[in-house]
Amino acid sequence: MAELLQREYSLPILRVSLVQDGPTPVAGIELVVNEHGAQRVEAGMKCALDMLGFGERIDSDDEPHLSVPPNIGAWIAARAYELTEDGPLWLHLKKPYGLLGAVPWERDVQPLLQIPLLRLPDVLPERPRSGSTFHVALCVPSALSAAPMLTSEMVPAVVRALANGVGDRLRLHVFADIESPRTLERDLLAAGAGETIVHRPERDVSTDAPYGRHSQDAWLRWIRHEMDGQALDAVHFIAHGCALGTEGAILTTSSTGRGGSQTLQAAELRTFLTQVGAPVAGFTAPYDNYSDYGLLKLVDDLGAVRAGPVLMHDPRLDQSMTALTNAYDLLSATYPGWPVGHRSLVLFAQPRQVGSMTHGTLALEFKLGRHPMRLAPSRVVSEHLDSEDTPLWIAAAERYISDNEAKLLRFWEQRRDRQEPTRTEFAYYNGLETALTKIRFVIDKHAELS
């Protein structure tokens, strides 16, 4: 899907891939131009993996410290300027790219660029919403609240950035540990957060059968329970990263503060975001983040396969929180905007969200709309999605359809490239398309009745 987005929007691309250089794998780095549906490599180089910080054993207990060497960053910046003067530059991590998504390209390359650097997801955009409110769940796991600075400084600062970025449309739901709700409410009131609800768990929902079936993590069950059918537009975590071997995760604990630490990985978060209907997923690292590698690896795993935006923010590089404010200004807008380029941000976004890229939107939507797979919602469903309080079941169903449409489109792209499917693959995707058509019919009918 990333290739299709590149062609349709004529994107300037920084392409990173894992290639073989004799017996040794290396990182292939290329600057690519897409014009009139054709692709042209303007410049390319190879970089040994140890230059990026990969040692012989990345799965050891030692935290990997990955970085982009200054000379490579300067090489990228010099040639990126030749590709585009009005940007942004899109980072395409071409699959399979191994652990290269955990390299902090934005942190090390962005300061050398005069244009924003955004990551390109491998999935087509979902249908936009334009409701009059923007519901955000801010999650602060109790494992973090032992640090007074987090509650007294970081959480209000993040809330202030969200309020400044989203504006009067913001409806904020704060999920924090049970030991500090009154202090947190006082701090948020001082931060001018507007309409904010600080949720307090009256009981541990981790054993509630209606919620426990869907997730092993008490925090996610708590959020679903408290929202009580209200769809979310964004979920933002302030959480430590955690490296599980070569995999990434965030750390949480029980919603009541009891029990040991738990880990959440991309697959479970992706399911949860679909269940609550949230297009946007955001992550802010604590000042003493346990694992920068683990958090970035999680964000890359999640962002590469989601139609909705995925954001990671490092406040150590953005102490004024201005970059976070600008990011949510873009992500909450109902029209295309201009992204911020800042070394504290990693942002997976869709080209149609960017003002200078909108020339390709109509062509892409028209082309995809001609295929029966693009199951457009009915007028009534669209009205629900644009309402102030979108029913959760409609938002979740639309996200489920979008996720599975992406699988189908990826399958068709492989066929277009003459990669013949097996009988099993053909049967599976044919059945998936039939099922989605029936699901769309049921959703449209129930939306009319409601």
C-alpha positions in Angstrom: 0.0 0.0 0.0 2.9 2.4 0.7 3.9 2.0 -3.0 0.4 2.9 -4.1 0.4 6.0 -1.9 3.7 7.0 -3.3 2.5 6.8 -6.9 -0.8 8.4 -6.5 0.4 11.4 -4.5 3.8 11.7 -6.3 5.6 11.6 -3.0 9.3 12.4 -2.4 10.6 9.4 -0.6 13.5 8.4 1.8 13.4 4.7 1.3 15.2 2.4 3.8 15.4 -1.3 3.3 17.3 -4.3 4.5 19.5 -5.6 1.6 22.2 -8.2 1.2 25.7 -7.0 0.4 27.4 -10.3 -0.2 27.1 -12.4 2.9 26.2 -9.5 5.2 22.9 -7.6 5.5 23.1 -3.8 5.3 20.7 -0.9 5.3 20.0 0.4 1.8 19.2 4.1 1.9 17.7 5.7 -1.2 16.1 9.1 -2.2 13.2 8.3 -4.6 11.1 10.5 -6.9 7.6 9.5 -7.9 6.2 11.4 -10.9 3.2 10.5 -13.2 3.0 7.0 -11.7 6.6 6.2 -12.4 9.4 5.9 -9.8 13.0 7.0 -10.1 15.9 6.6 -7.7 17.8 9.8 -7.5 20.6 8.7 -5.1 21.4 5.7 -3.0 24.0 4.3 -0.6 24.5 1.3 1.7 25.2 1.6 5.4 26.6 -1.2 7.6 24.3 -2.1 10.4 26.9 -1.6 13.1 27.1 2.1 12.0 23.5 2.4 13.1 24.3 0.9 16.5 23.3 -2.7 15.9 25.7 -5.0 17.7 26.2 -8.7 17.2 23.4 -9.6 19.7 20.6 -7.1 19.6 18.5 -9.5 21.7 20.7 -9.3 24.7 19.8 -7.7 28.0 21.7 -4.5 27.0 19.5 -1.7 25.8 20.5 -1.0 22.1 21.5 2.5 21.5 20.7 3.1 17.8 21.5 6.3 15.9 22.0 7.7 12.4 25.6 8.8 11.9 26.0 12.6 11.2 27.6 12.0 7.8 24.7 9.9 6.7 22.2 12.4 8.0 24.0 15.2 6.1 24.0 13.0 2.9 20.2 12.5 3.2 19.6 16.2 3.9 21.6 17.4 0.9 19.8 15.2 -1.5 16.4 15.6 0.0 16.6 19.3 -0.7 17.1 18.5 -4.4 14.0 16.3 -4.4 11.6 18.8 -2.9 11.6 22.4 -1.6 8.1 22.4 -0.1 8.1 18.8 1.3 7.4 17.0 3.4 9.9 14.1 2.9 8.3 10.7 3.5 10.2 7.9 5.2 9.2 4.5 3.6 10.6 1.5 5.5 10.3 -1.2 2.8 9.3 -4.6 4.1 10.9 -6.7 5.3 13.1 -4.2 7.0 13.9 -6.0 10.3 14.7 -3.6 13.2 15.4 -0.6 11.1 12.1 1.0 12.1 13.6 1.3 15.7 16.3 3.6 14.4 15.6 7.2 15.5 15.7 8.6 11.9 13.6 11.7 12.9 15.7 12.5 16.0 19.0 12.5 14.0 18.0 13.5 10.5 15.2 16.0 11.1 17.4 18.8 12.5 19.4 18.7 9.2 16.3 19.0 7.0 14.4 22.2 6.2 11.2 20.2 5.6 9.2 17.8 7.8 10.1 14.1 7.8 7.0 11.8 8.2 6.7 8.0 8.2 4.5 6.5 5.5 2.2 3.7 6.7 1.7 0.6 4.6 -2.1 1.0 4.5 -4.6 3.2 2.7 -6.4 6.1 4.6 -9.6 5.5 6.4 -12.6 7.7 5.8 -12.3 11.0 7.7 -14.5 12.2 10.5 -15.6 15.8 11.0 -17.5 15.8 14.4 -17.8 18.9 16.5 -16.0 17.2 19.4 -12.7 15.4 19.6 -12.7 12.8 22.4 -9.2 11.9 23.8 -8.4 9.3 26.4 -5.1 10.3 28.2 -3.7 7.2 30.0 -1.1 7.5 32.7 -0.3 4.1 34.1 0.1 3.9 37.8 3.6 2.5 37.5 4.7 6.0 36.6 3.0 8.0 39.3 5.7 7.2 41.9 7.7 10.0 40.3 6.2 13.3 41.6 7.5 15.2 38.5 5.3 13.1 36.3 2.0 14.0 38.0 2.9 17.6 38.9 4.6 18.7 35.7 4.4 16.2 32.8 0.7 15.3 32.8 -0.5 18.9 33.0 2.0 19.9 30.3 0.8 17.2 28.0 -2.8 18.2 28.7 -2.0 21.8 28.0 -0.5 20.8 24.7 -3.6 18.8 23.8 -5.9 21.6 24.7 -3.9 24.1 22.7 -3.7 21.8 19.7 -7.2 20.6 19.5 -8.9 23.8 20.9 -12.5 24.0 22.0 -13.4 20.7 20.4 -11.4 18.8 23.0 -13.2 16.4 25.4 -10.5 14.9 27.6 -10.9 11.7 29.6 -7.9 11.1 32.0 -7.2 7.6 33.3 -4.6 7.7 36.0 -3.8 5.7 39.1 -6.1 5.5 42.1 -3.7 7.1 44.5 -3.6 10.6 43.0 -6.9 11.6 41.5 -7.5 14.7 43.6 -4.0 16.1 43.1 -4.3 15.4 39.4 -7.7 17.1 39.2 -6.2 20.2 40.9 -3.2 20.2 38.5 -5.4 19.8 35.4 -7.7 22.6 36.5 -4.6 24.9 36.9 -3.5 23.8 33.4 -6.7 25.1 31.8 -7.7 21.8 30.4 -11.4 22.8 29.8 -13.9 19.9 29.8 -11.9 17.2 31.5 -13.1 14.0 33.3 -10.6 12.3 35.6 -11.9 8.7 35.9 -11.6 6.8 39.2 -12.0 3.0 39.2 -14.4 2.0 41.9 -13.3 -1.6 41.5 -10.8 -3.6 39.6 -12.4 -4.5 36.3 -9.7 -7.0 35.5 -12.0 -9.9 36.4 -15.2 -8.6 34.9 -16.3 -11.1 32.4 -17.9 -8.7 29.9 -14.6 -6.8 29.6 -12.1 -9.5 30.5 -12.8 -11.5 27.4 -11.2 -9.0 25.0 -7.9 -8.1 26.6 -5.4 -9.3 29.2 -4.6 -5.8 30.3 -6.7 -4.2 33.1 -6.1 -0.7 31.8 -7.7 -1.3 28.4 -10.7 -3.0 30.1 -11.0 0.0 32.4 -11.1 2.5 29.6 -13.6 0.5 27.6 -15.8 0.1 30.7 -15.7 3.8 31.6 -16.4 5.1 28.1 -19.6 3.1 28.2 -20.3 3.1 24.4 -18.7 6.5 23.7 -16.3 6.4 20.7 -12.9 8.0 21.1 -11.0 10.0 18.5 -7.6 9.5 20.0 -5.9 7.5 22.8 -2.7 9.0 24.2 -0.4 7.1 26.5 2.3 8.5 28.9 4.2 5.3 29.5 7.6 3.8 29.7 8.9 1.7 26.8 10.0 -1.8 27.4 12.2 -4.1 25.2 11.1 -7.7 25.1 14.1 -9.1 23.3 13.9 -7.5 19.9 10.2 -6.6 20.3 8.8 -3.3 21.8 6.1 -2.7 24.4 4.8 -0.2 26.9 4.5 -0.8 30.7 1.3 -0.6 32.6 0.0 -2.0 35.9 -3.5 -2.9 37.3 -5.9 0.0 37.0 -6.3 -0.1 40.8 -2.5 0.2 41.3 -2.3 -3.4 42.7 -0.2 -6.1 41.1 3.0 -6.1 39.1 3.9 -4.5 35.9 2.3 -5.6 32.7 3.3 -5.1 29.1 1.3 -4.1 26.1 2.5 -4.7 22.5 1.3 -3.5 19.2 -1.1 -6.3 18.4 -3.2 -5.8 21.6 -3.1 -2.1 21.2 -4.3 -2.3 17.6 -7.3 -4.5 18.7 -8.1 -2.1 21.5 -8.0 1.0 19.3 -10.4 -0.7 16.9 -12.8 -1.6 19.8 -12.9 2.0 21.0 -13.1 3.4 17.5 -10.0 5.6 17.9 -8.2 6.7 14.6 -5.3 8.4 16.4 -2.8 6.7 18.8 -0.3 8.8 20.6 2.6 8.1 23.0 4.7 10.4 25.2 7.9 9.1 26.8 8.5 9.9 30.5 11.6 11.9 31.2 13.3 8.8 32.5 12.0 6.5 29.9 13.1 2.9 30.6 13.6 2.0 27.0 13.7 4.4 24.0 14.2 1.4 21.7 11.2 -0.5 23.1 8.9 2.5 22.7 10.0 3.4 19.2 9.8 -0.3 18.1 6.2 -0.5 19.4 5.3 2.7 17.6 6.8 1.5 14.4 5.1 -1.9 14.6 1.7 -0.2 15.2 2.0 2.7 12.8 3.1 0.7 9.8 -0.2 -1.2 9.7 -2.8 1.3 10.9 -4.8 3.6 8.6 -5.1 6.2 11.4 -2.1 8.3 12.6 0.4 7.0 15.2 2.5 9.6 17.1 5.5 9.3 19.4 6.7 12.3 21.3 9.9 12.8 23.4 9.4 15.7 25.8 13.2 15.7 26.6 13.6 17.2 23.1 10.5 19.4 23.3 10.4 20.9 26.7 8.0 23.6 25.7 5.6 21.0 24.3 5.2 23.1 21.2 5.8 20.2 18.8 3.1 18.1 20.5 0.7 21.0 20.3 1.4 21.4 16.5 1.0 17.7 16.0 -2.4 17.5 17.5 -3.4 20.7 15.6 -2.8 18.6 12.5 -4.3 15.3 13.7 -7.5 16.8 15.0 -8.2 19.0 12.0 -11.1 18.2 9.7 -9.1 19.6 6.7 -5.5 19.1 5.4 -2.8 21.0 7.3 0.9 21.4 7.4 2.8 19.0 9.6 5.5 20.1 12.0 9.0 18.8 11.5 10.7 18.3 14.9 13.2 15.9 16.2 11.0 15.1 19.2 8.3 13.6 16.9 7.8 10.3 15.1 4.6 10.6 13.1 2.9 8.1 10.8 0.4 10.1 8.7 -1.6 9.8 5.5 -0.6 12.1 2.6 -4.2 13.4 2.3 -3.8 14.9 5.8 -1.1 17.2 4.4 -2.0 20.4 2.6 0.5 20.2 -0.2 -0.4 16.6 -1.0 -4.1 17.0 -1.4 -3.9 17.1 -5.2 -3.7 13.4 -5.3 -6.7 12.8 -3.0 -9.5 12.9 -5.6 -7.6 10.7 -8.1 -6.9 8.1 -5.4 -10.4 8.1 -3.9 -11.9 7.8 -7.4 -9.6 5.0 -8.4 -10.3 3.0 -5.2 -13.9 3.9 -5.2 -14.4 2.2 -8.6 -13.5 -1.2 -7.0 -16.3 -3.0 -5.2 -14.0 -3.7 -2.3 -14.1 0.0 -1.2 -17.3 -0.4 0.9 -18.4 3.2 1.4 -20.7 3.8 4.4 -24.2 4.8 3.8 -25.4 8.4 4.3 -26.8 7.6 7.7 -23.5 6.0 8.9 -21.6 9.0 7.6 -23.9 11.3 9.6 -23.2 9.3 12.7 -19.4 9.5 12.1 -19.7 13.3 11.8 -21.9 13.7 14.8 -20.8 15.1 18.2 -21.1 11.7 19.9 -20.4 8.9 17.4 -21.9 5.6 18.7 -19.0 3.3 19.7 -20.4 0.3 17.8 -20.4 2.3 14.5 -16.9 3.7 15.0 -15.5 0.3 15.9 -17.2 -1.4 13.0 -15.8 1.2 10.6 -12.3 0.7 11.9 -12.8 -3.1 11.5 -13.8 -2.7 7.9 -11.0 -0.3 7.2 -8.4 -2.7 8.7 -9.7 -5.6 6.6 -10.0 -3.5 3.4 -6.3 -2.8 3.8 -5.6 -6.6 3.8 -7.6 -7.0 0.6 -5.9 -4.0 -1.1 -2.5 -5.4 -0.2 -3.5 -8.7 -1.7 -4.6 -7.1 -4.9 -1.4 -5.1 -5.1 0.5 -8.4 -5.0 -1.6 -9.7 -7.9 -1.0 -6.5 -9.8 2.7 -7.1 -9.4 2.1 -10.6 -10.8 2.7 -12.5 -7.6 0.2 -15.3 -8.1 -1.7 -16.3 -4.9 -2.0 -19.8 -3.7 -5.4 -21.5 -3.7 -5.6 -21.1 0.1 -4.9 -17.3 -0.2 -7.4 -16.8 -2.9 -10.1 -18.6 -1.0 -9.3 -16.7 2.2 -9.5 -13.2 0.6 -12.5 -14.1 -1.5 -14.3 -15.1 1.7 -13.1 -12.0 3.4 -14.5 -9.8 0.7 -17.8 -11.5 0.8 -18.0 -11.2 4.6 -17.1 -7.5 4.5 -19.9 -6.9 2.0 -22.4 -8.6 4.3 -21.0 -6.7 7.4 -21.4 -3.4 5.5 -25.1 -4.2 4.7 -25.8 -5.1 8.4 -24.1 -1.9 9.7 -26.0 0.4 7.3 -29.4 -1.2 8.2 -28.8 -1.0 12.0 -27.6 2.6 11.6 -30.8 3.5 9.9 -32.9 1.9 12.7 -30.9 3.8 15.4 
